[in-house]
Amino acid sequence: MSRVPVAERIFIRESDGGYDIICRIPHVMSNERYLTRVTFRRNGDVHAELLLGRNVSRNPAAGTHFSALKFGDTIGVDWQDLAGRTGEFSRIFDGKTD
């Protein structure tokens, strides 16, 4: 049975008067290649940074909370693994939530 590859995606959900941001990250997990850092940005400015270790699952979901978002804000997420490989993804807030 083959598995469908996981695609990166940023979900935006209204929560507690703000917005929960959750990013699904496609990443293979191994002892030599696990995620060490995930950074969330709004319009290029760092909002939150997660420092991770070997016990992160394959294709994890990571998130943070923004107290407010404005129409047109760019939410960016980038990540790095132990081997130095990186990835990034962004989504422009269009006023709609998932």
Buried (B, 14 or more C-beta within 10 A) or exposed (E): EEEEEBEBBBBBEEEEEEBBBBBBBBBEBEEEEBBBBBBBBBEEEEBBEBEBEEEBEEBBEBBBBBEEBEEEBEBBBBBBBBEEEEBEBBBEBEEEEE
